[in-house]
Amino acid sequence: MEFLKATILNGSRRDLVLSLPLQSSAGSTSQWVQEDEAITFELTLSDGSSGVVLNLYDHSIEPSDSFRLPNGNVRYVWKPKSRGRWTYECLFFNYFGIAELNVVYRDDTGELNVLEFEPLEVLSSKAKAQNVESMVMYLSSLGEDKLHSLFQTTKFSAGYREGLGTPVSYLERLEGSVEKVSHHIQQIIRKPISRLSPKPSIVQPHGDEQLDGSSISWLMDNLSVLEAVDSPRDAHLVYDENYYRASSLEVSSIREDTNLYENEVVYAAVLFMKQKTSEQMESYKGIANNIKNERSFPLGYVSFFSQISKLKAHLLGNQLNRCSALLEKLNHLQIILERNLPVKKVTIARPMLTAKAASNISYRVVFVEFIYWLECNKPDWSLYRSLMAITSIPKLFELYTYYRIEETLHDLMYRDNSTRWTVNGIGVSLHYEPTYWMKGNSRDGETEFVNSEGKRIDKEGIIVRRNITHKYSHRSPDYVIEVGSRDSGFKLIVLDAKYTYASKAFSYYLPDCTMKYVHGISLRDNGRAPVESMTILYPSEERSLDSFHTFEYSIEGPYSVVPALQCVGVALGDTRGQDALKLTLERLLHLSGVTLNLD
């Protein structure tokens, strides 16, 4: 079995060796590193392997060294760059959360192989963990309904099913139903639908009992209760001129009987609501249990999941307590029914509204509520599952930035809970990770835009043609604001979120994304480049808008260049309203022909 060996080169854990096995189907994570630890990776492969590359979240790294072992295998080494004596580049610096690792290589037959190794959990300093807490608090402040409505437009909504409500709205509806049913059950108990039925009982006779056929039949089966008496007035039975009196008798009395279909339905409604409440509670508990338990880590370092747990606490809030209170109320209703409205059987099935139930408002309400819950869809839990499945700070920043963009566009164009607007006849729409395929790809779909790149550099550094049929023959920026229509023509405002620092955003990501998106996305019909701006968004508490162009030709200047290229810092904390995101989006929209009335 292949192991990826990770050796720590600095800090208190210097020389510690971690052995990372191939990832199991469970995808467990048991080992961790600190973001400021420098690490050497080693992997042994068979002779004849080539094109070996280690992929770590945002990095594809070629081996820094390799050497042949006595058994003929080759050991590949990835060593960090030295920054002085005992000082090395930290690969996971500025990263926080789960880091996935794989090695790609070609064997001696030329076949491509991918080895997926057990992920590492990267710990961050408490100071940097504040960034996660700030983003979590912001997402929590949006509330479930807001998150849910916006969530439908994002890539995270793969499990979303149209028409299903949020868990909170589902719980609120359940609480309302229980309150309504509880009120009407009190009315039903005061005057239930019932019938008068004879009910046999064993009594001590006093001489005034009315004996019927069933009483005589019972007496004939229980002759041992007969005693001889002298007076015919005291006798219940005369036999062979002898008088007999029964010490006990079965007599029938007319009583109110509630064992009717309508009352069975009332009982079934309460039991079914108990079932729905229990399911809701178990779902909440399941979401909570999906979050990793925090282990013991070095002083000064925290786990990503301890911060995500705060998002869970804010979103779930007191909903588990509300479910418990609801179950307690339904249990009390069940006891009341057992005492005051006894029935012999209960069947949970769609009820038929009988004439008696239809003419009684309380029964009618219970029937209607029962039918509603029998037909009601389950709530959509995909929002919770996807939010809790976020395992790293880059992914969290990506989602956070989307909501910030969407919120800012709402402020600029005055329309809530939408990602499409019309401003002075011009269409504006926000898209999360749209995919632009190469022309001719089976997934192309004949959209307005295509990925027009024709060449790429392979692992050996050779320029080769791109394969139009490949599943990766596309470009997919994080966010695109589409402006215009088929009649007036389209313009694209492209933005990409990178959890990095200002200098790397400007020197590495801006040129990289400019090549990918500004020059790599074209209009299908005429080949024109529709991308009018490329913006890298990175975290920064300082107001920063760094244009590639001089001020005069930037988006803030009088002669804005198209395409406009810039990097913008996005605030994560309380200063988020003071960053340059709103100014940037307003200027980019203006550059693309959208004039906003900001008075």
Backbone hydrogen bonds, N-H to C=O, Kabsch-Sander energy under -0.5 kcal/mol:
donor,donor_aa,acceptor,acceptor_aa,energy
4,L,20,L,-2.7
5,K,3,F,-0.7
5,K,42,E,-2.7
6,A,18,L,-3.2
7,T,5,K,-0.5
7,T,40,T,-2.9
8,I,16,L,-2.5
9,L,38,A,-2.9
10,N,38,A,-0.5
13,R,10,N,-0.5
14,R,11,G,-1.5
15,D,8,I,-3.3
16,L,13,R,-2.2
18,L,6,A,-3.5
20,L,4,L,-2.8
20,L,18,L,-0.6
22,L,2,E,-0.6
23,Q,116,E,-3.1
27,G,24,S,-1.2
31,Q,119,P,-0.5
33,V,121,E,-2.4
35,E,123,L,-2.0
37,E,34,Q,-2.0
40,T,7,T,-2.5
41,F,78,W,-2.3
42,E,5,K,-2.3
43,L,76,Y,-2.2
45,L,43,L,-0.5
45,L,74,V,-2.8
49,S,46,S,-1.3
50,S,106,R,-2.3
53,V,104,V,-2.3
54,L,61,I,-3.1
55,N,53,V,-0.6
55,N,102,N,-3.3
56,L,54,L,-0.6
56,L,59,H,-2.6
57,Y,100,E,-1.3
58,D,56,L,-0.6
59,H,56,L,-3.2
61,I,54,L,-3.3
64,S,77,V,-2.1
65,D,77,V,-1.7
67,F,75,R,-1.8
69,L,73,N,-3.2
72,G,69,L,-2.3
74,V,45,L,-3.1
75,R,67,F,-2.7
76,Y,43,L,-3.3
76,Y,74,V,-0.5
77,V,65,D,-2.9
78,W,41,F,-3.1
79,K,77,V,-0.6
83,R,84,G,-0.5
83,R,87,T,-3.4
87,T,84,G,-1.9
89,E,81,K,-2.8
91,L,89,E,-0.7
93,F,90,C,-1.5
95,Y,92,F,-2.2
97,G,122,V,-2.0
98,I,391,T,-3.7
99,A,120,L,-3.2
100,E,98,I,-0.6
101,L,117,F,-0.6
102,N,55,N,-1.7
103,V,115,L,-2.0
104,V,53,V,-2.5
105,Y,113,N,-2.2
106,R,50,S,-3.0
107,D,111,E,-2.1
110,G,107,D,-2.1
113,N,105,Y,-3.4
115,L,103,V,-2.8
116,E,114,V,-0.6
117,F,101,L,-2.4
117,F,115,L,-0.6
118,E,21,P,-2.8
120,L,99,A,-2.2
121,E,31,Q,-2.3
122,V,97,G,-3.7
122,V,120,L,-0.6
123,L,33,V,-3.1
123,L,121,E,-0.6
124,S,302,V,-1.8
126,K,300,G,-1.6
129,A,125,S,-2.0
130,Q,126,K,-0.6
130,Q,127,A,-0.9
131,N,128,K,-1.6
132,V,128,K,-0.6
133,E,129,A,-2.1
134,S,130,Q,-2.5
135,M,131,N,-2.1
136,V,132,V,-2.8
137,M,133,E,-2.7
138,Y,134,S,-1.8
139,L,135,M,-2.5
140,S,136,V,-2.5
141,S,137,M,-2.0
142,L,138,Y,-0.9
142,L,139,L,-0.7
143,G,139,L,-0.6
143,G,140,S,-1.1
146,K,142,L,-0.5
147,L,143,G,-2.3
148,H,144,E,-2.9
149,S,145,D,-2.4
150,L,146,K,-2.2
151,F,147,L,-2.5
152,Q,148,H,-1.0
153,T,150,L,-1.8
154,T,151,F,-1.6
157,S,154,T,-1.7
158,A,155,K,-0.7
160,Y,157,S,-2.1
164,L,161,R,-1.5
170,Y,166,T,-2.3
171,L,167,P,-2.3
172,E,168,V,-2.7
173,R,169,S,-2.2
174,L,170,Y,-2.1
175,E,171,L,-2.6
176,G,172,E,-2.2
177,S,173,R,-2.2
178,V,174,L,-2.4
179,E,175,E,-2.2
180,K,176,G,-2.2
181,V,177,S,-3.2
182,S,178,V,-2.6
183,H,179,E,-1.8
184,H,180,K,-2.0
185,I,181,V,-2.3
186,Q,182,S,-1.6
187,Q,183,H,-1.2
188,I,184,H,-2.3
189,I,185,I,-2.5
190,R,186,Q,-1.2
191,K,187,Q,-1.4
194,S,192,P,-0.5
195,R,257,D,-1.8
197,S,195,R,-0.6
197,S,255,R,-2.9
199,K,253,S,-2.8
201,S,251,V,-2.3
203,V,201,S,-0.5
203,V,249,L,-3.0
211,L,209,E,-0.8
216,I,212,D,-2.2
217,S,213,G,-2.5
218,W,214,S,-2.3
219,L,215,S,-2.3
220,M,216,I,-2.3
221,D,217,S,-1.2
222,N,218,W,-0.7
222,N,219,L,-0.8
225,V,222,N,-1.8
226,L,223,L,-2.0
227,E,245,R,-2.7
229,V,243,Y,-2.3
234,D,231,S,-0.9
235,A,232,P,-0.7
236,H,244,Y,-3.1
237,L,244,Y,-2.2
239,Y,242,N,-2.7
242,N,239,Y,-1.5
243,Y,229,V,-0.6
244,Y,237,L,-2.9
245,R,227,E,-3.6
247,S,225,V,-2.6
249,L,203,V,-2.3
251,V,201,S,-2.6
251,V,249,L,-0.7
253,S,199,K,-1.9
255,R,197,S,-2.6
255,R,253,S,-0.6
257,D,195,R,-3.5
258,T,256,E,-0.5
260,L,258,T,-2.7
264,E,260,L,-1.8
265,V,261,Y,-2.0
266,V,262,E,-1.5
267,Y,263,N,-2.2
268,A,264,E,-2.5
269,A,265,V,-2.4
270,V,266,V,-1.6
271,L,267,Y,-2.1
272,F,268,A,-2.5
273,M,269,A,-2.1
274,K,270,V,-1.9
275,Q,271,L,-1.9
276,K,272,F,-2.4
277,T,273,M,-2.3
278,S,274,K,-2.4
279,E,275,Q,-2.2
280,Q,276,K,-2.1
281,M,277,T,-2.4
282,E,278,S,-2.5
283,S,279,E,-2.0
284,Y,280,Q,-2.2
285,K,281,M,-2.4
286,G,282,E,-2.3
287,I,283,S,-2.2
288,A,284,Y,-2.3
289,N,285,K,-2.4
290,N,286,G,-0.9
290,N,287,I,-0.6
291,I,288,A,-1.1
297,F,295,R,-0.6
301,Y,298,P,-2.0
302,V,124,S,-2.6
306,S,303,S,-0.8
307,Q,303,S,-0.8
307,Q,304,F,-0.6
308,I,304,F,-1.9
309,S,305,F,-1.8
310,K,307,Q,-1.1
311,L,307,Q,-0.9
312,K,308,I,-1.9
313,A,309,S,-2.4
314,H,310,K,-2.3
315,L,311,L,-2.6
316,L,312,K,-3.0
317,G,313,A,-1.9
319,Q,316,L,-2.7
322,R,318,N,-2.2
323,C,319,Q,-2.1
324,S,320,L,-2.1
325,A,321,N,-2.4
326,L,322,R,-2.2
327,L,323,C,-2.4
328,E,324,S,-2.1
329,K,325,A,-1.9
330,L,326,L,-2.3
331,N,327,L,-2.5
332,H,328,E,-1.8
333,L,329,K,-2.0
334,Q,330,L,-2.2
335,I,331,N,-1.9
336,I,332,H,-2.1
337,L,333,L,-2.3
338,E,334,Q,-2.3
339,R,335,I,-1.8
340,N,336,I,-2.4
341,L,337,L,-2.8
349,A,347,T,-1.2
353,L,351,P,-0.5
354,T,352,M,-1.1
358,A,354,T,-2.6
359,S,355,A,-1.6
360,N,357,A,-0.9
361,I,359,S,-0.6
364,R,357,A,-0.5
364,R,360,N,-2.7
365,V,361,I,-2.3
366,V,362,S,-1.9
367,F,363,Y,-2.7
368,V,364,R,-2.5
369,E,365,V,-2.5
370,F,366,V,-2.4
371,I,367,F,-2.5
372,Y,368,V,-2.3
373,W,369,E,-2.1
374,L,370,F,-1.9
375,E,371,I,-1.7
376,C,372,Y,-1.1
380,D,165,G,-2.7
381,W,379,P,-0.8
385,R,381,W,-2.4
386,S,382,S,-2.6
387,L,383,L,-2.5
388,M,384,Y,-2.6
389,A,385,R,-0.8
390,I,387,L,-1.2
393,I,96,F,-3.2
396,L,392,S,-1.9
397,F,393,I,-2.8
398,E,394,P,-1.9
399,L,395,K,-2.0
400,Y,396,L,-2.9
401,T,397,F,-2.7
402,Y,398,E,-1.5
403,Y,399,L,-1.9
404,R,400,Y,-2.0
405,I,401,T,-2.6
406,E,402,Y,-2.8
407,E,403,Y,-2.7
408,T,404,R,-2.2
409,L,405,I,-2.5
410,H,406,E,-1.9
411,D,407,E,-1.9
412,L,408,T,-2.0
413,M,409,L,-2.3
414,Y,410,H,-1.9
415,R,410,H,-0.6
421,W,428,V,-3.2
423,V,426,I,-2.8
424,N,422,T,-0.5
426,I,423,V,-1.9
428,V,421,W,-2.8
429,S,482,E,-2.1
430,L,419,T,-2.5
431,H,480,V,-2.5
432,Y,153,T,-0.6
433,E,431,H,-0.6
433,E,478,D,-3.4
436,Y,434,P,-0.5
436,Y,475,R,-2.9
437,W,435,T,-0.6
438,M,473,S,-2.1
439,K,451,N,-0.5
441,N,438,M,-2.0
444,D,441,N,-2.1
447,T,444,D,-0.7
450,V,522,S,-2.7
451,N,437,W,-2.3
452,S,450,V,-0.8
452,S,520,G,-1.7
453,E,520,G,-0.6
456,R,464,V,-2.6
458,D,456,R,-0.5
458,D,462,I,-2.7
461,G,458,D,-2.1
464,V,456,R,-3.1
466,R,454,G,-2.2
468,I,466,R,-0.7
470,H,467,N,-1.3
473,S,470,H,-1.6
474,H,472,Y,-2.2
475,R,436,Y,-2.0
479,Y,495,L,-2.3
480,V,431,H,-2.1
481,I,493,I,-2.8
482,E,429,S,-2.9
482,E,480,V,-0.7
483,V,491,K,-2.9
484,G,427,G,-2.6
485,S,489,G,-1.1
489,G,485,S,-2.2
491,K,483,V,-2.3
492,L,530,P,-2.7
493,I,481,I,-2.4
494,V,492,L,-0.6
494,V,533,S,-2.0
495,L,479,Y,-2.6
496,D,535,T,-2.3
498,K,537,L,-3.0
500,T,498,K,-1.8
505,A,501,Y,-2.3
506,F,502,A,-2.1
507,S,503,S,-2.9
508,Y,504,K,-2.2
509,Y,504,K,-1.9
510,L,505,A,-1.9
512,D,508,Y,-2.0
513,C,509,Y,-2.9
514,T,510,L,-2.1
515,M,511,P,-2.0
516,K,512,D,-1.9
517,Y,513,C,-2.9
518,V,513,C,-0.8
518,V,514,T,-0.6
519,H,514,T,-1.8
521,I,517,Y,-1.2
522,S,450,V,-2.7
523,L,528,R,-2.6
524,R,448,E,-2.8
527,G,523,L,-1.8
532,E,492,L,-2.5
532,E,530,P,-0.6
533,S,492,L,-0.9
534,M,564,A,-2.9
535,T,494,V,-2.0
536,I,566,Q,-2.1
537,L,496,D,-3.1
537,L,535,T,-0.5
538,Y,536,I,-0.5
538,Y,568,V,-1.9
540,S,570,V,-1.9
544,S,542,E,-0.5
546,D,567,C,-2.7
547,S,545,L,-0.8
548,F,565,L,-2.8
549,H,565,L,-0.5
553,Y,550,T,-1.0
554,S,550,T,-0.6
554,S,551,F,-1.2
557,G,554,S,-1.0
559,Y,552,E,-2.3
560,S,557,G,-0.5
561,V,553,Y,-2.7
564,A,532,E,-2.4
566,Q,534,M,-2.0
567,C,546,D,-2.3
568,V,536,I,-3.0
569,G,544,S,-2.1
570,V,538,Y,-3.3
571,A,569,G,-0.6
576,R,573,G,-1.5
577,G,574,D,-0.5
578,Q,575,T,-2.6
579,D,576,R,-0.9
580,A,569,G,-0.7
584,T,580,A,-2.5
585,L,581,L,-2.6
586,E,582,K,-2.4
587,R,583,L,-2.4
588,L,584,T,-2.6
589,L,585,L,-2.4
590,H,586,E,-2.0
591,L,587,R,-2.4
592,S,588,L,-1.3
593,G,590,H,-1.7
594,V,589,L,-2.9
595,T,593,G,-0.7
596,L,594,V,-0.6
598,L,596,L,-1.0
